[in-house]
Amino acid sequence: MIPVPDAAERLEAESVLLGLQEELIDTAARRQLLRQKLKKAEEQKDEKLIRETRTDLSKLKDAARFRVELEQFKLRFHSDDPLIQHRIDKLFNDTKKAAEKF
């Protein structure tokens, strides 16, 4: 009988990374919308809206913060099975590349 590796670590890592990827996409979309809003406010010389929009932009996570979170998550996930660990590492590396594009 062939042993089936316990994929619990991989599945948990996938779950965590999926959430982080969704947050990354959402943050990138919000950043783009706020930049457009800021540009329009600057064109209209609306100082109050400019300040509010800049404040909103400053509250969004940046790529460095996403990378730190990713590294923290990575420390939580480890498998003694090399195949499972390889898959976990690939998931983290793919997410890291997406964060760098962000």
N, C-alpha and C positions, 0 to 999 in steps of 0.2 A: 504494500500500500504506500502511495506517495504522500508524504506529509504536506498538508496545506498550511502555508504560512499565515500567522495571525496578522491580519491587515488592519487591526484596530488603530494602530498608530498612524498608518497612512490615511485611513478614513477620517480620523480626527484632524490630522494636518490639512487634508483637503477641505474639510469644513471650515476651519479657521482661515485658511488662505482664500477660500471663496468669499467669505465675509470681508476680508481685507481688500480683495480685488474689487468687490462691489463698492466698497467705501472709496477706493482709489478712483474708480470711474466716476462716481457721484461727485467727488471733490473736484476732479478735473472739469466736469461739466459746470459745476457751480462757479468755479474760478473763471471759466470762459464767459459765462453769463454776466458775472460781476465786472469783468474787464470791459465788456460791451456797455454795460450800464455806466461805468466810470467814464468811458470815452464820451458817451452822450451827455453826461452831466458836465464834463469839462467843456464840451462844445457849447452848452447852454449857460456855462459859467454859474452853475448852481452849487455854491460853496457848501451848503448844508448837505446836499446829496453826495457831493464829492467826499466830504468827511465821513459820512455814514457808509458809503461804499468802500472806501479805503479801510475803515474799521472792520467791515464784514470780510474783506479780502484778507486782512491780517489774522483773522480768527481761523482761517482754513489751514489744515495741515499742509506742510510742505513736503517735498520729496525726502528730505533728510529725516523728518519725523517718521514718515512711513518706513524708511529703511531701518531706523532704530527699532520700531515695533516689530518689523519682520525678523530682525536678528534676535529679539527677545523671544518671539514665538518659536524660532528655530531651535533655541536652546531647550525648549520644552519637549521636543519630539525626537525620539531616538528609538531605533529598532535594532535588535541583535541580528536580525535577518538582513544580510547584505542587499538582497534584492529589494526588500521593503525600504531599507534606508536609502538606496539609490533613487527610488521613486519619490520619497520624501524630499531628498536633496534637489531633485529635478523640479518638483513643485515650487520649492522655495526659490530656486534660481530663476525660474520662469517669472515668478511674481516680482522678484528683485529687478529683473530686466524691465518689466512693465512700469515699476516705480521710477526707474531711471529715465524712462521716456517722459514720464509725468513731469 
